[in-house]
Amino acid sequence: MAQMNAQADAWHAIRDRGFCNHGSAIGYRHPPVREVQRLLKPGQLICTAGCDTVFADENDWYAQLDDPMLNPVPLRDRSTADEGLARAAASG
C-alpha cells in the first residue's frame, strides 16, 4: 500500500508542478464522436487530461503516460512551478 501511495503522490506532483501527466486520451474515430477527434489521423490519440498533445499511436501515448517528465508538456492555461521559480529569480 505504501508503494501505491508513493506512486500516486509522484503522479499528482507532476500536475502540481504544472505539467500534464496524460492520464486520459481519445483516439481517432470516423465519424468522430467528439469534435477533437476531427484533428486526428487514423491511429493517433489526443490527450484529454489538460494539454491536447497528439500522440502518434497507443505506444507513443503509453510511453509518455509511463513517464510524463520524459517529455514534459505544460498544462493549458497554467504556468509550471519551474517557470514561476525562474521568473522569480530573474526579477529579484
Helices and strands as residue ranges (DSSP letters): H 2-16, E 25-27, G 35-39, E 45-47, E 54-55, H 58-66, G 68-70, H 81-91
